[in-house]
Structures are given as C-alpha cells and as structure tokens.
C-alpha cells in the first residue's frame, strides 16, 4: 500500500497514468478487440 500511496502523492502520477491509459486505448483500438472497443465507446450522450 505504501507504494501506491507514494505514487499517488507524486506530482507526476497523473501524467504517467494519463499516458498509460492512452497507450492502452490505442492498443485496444488497433487490436483484435477493436470491434468490442468501438461498440463500447460509441455510445451517444443524451
């Protein structure tokens, strides 16, 4: 738990997390799971 707390307390944690999530989204959208990914996130907002 101390490792997670230290990471969250770090100022650059949000930037690192944003980069990791962006890379994950790019990998999913360009993989065999792209159909599922597109269906999941192609919802309209009302």
C-alpha positions in Angstrom: 0.0 0.0 0.0 2.9 2.4 0.7 4.0 2.1 -3.0 0.5 3.1 -4.2 0.3 6.0 -1.7 3.8 7.2 -2.7 2.8 7.1 -6.4 -0.5 8.9 -5.8 1.3 11.6 -3.7 3.8 12.1 -6.5 3.1 15.2 -8.7 3.8 13.4 -12.0 1.4 10.5 -11.2 -1.5 11.9 -13.1 0.6 12.5 -16.2 2.0 8.9 -16.0 -1.4 7.5 -15.6 -2.8 9.5 -18.5 0.0 8.3 -20.8 -0.5 4.6 -19.7 -4.3 4.8 -20.3 -3.8 6.5 -23.7 -1.4 3.7 -24.8 -3.8 1.1 -23.6 -6.7 2.7 -25.5 -4.5 2.9 -28.7 -3.5 -0.8 -28.3 -7.1 -1.9 -27.8 -8.5 0.1 -30.7 -5.9 -1.4 -33.1 -6.1 -5.0 -31.9 -8.4 -7.9 -32.4 -10.6 -6.3 -29.7 -11.3 -3.3 -31.8 -14.9 -4.2 -32.6 -15.7 -4.6 -29.0 -13.8 -1.4 -28.1 -15.7 0.6 -30.8 -19.1 -0.7 -29.7 -18.3 0.0 -26.0 -17.3 3.6 -26.6 -19.5 4.5 -29.5 -22.4 5.5 -27.3 -24.3 8.7 -27.7 -24.8 11.2 -24.9 -28.4 12.4 -24.4 
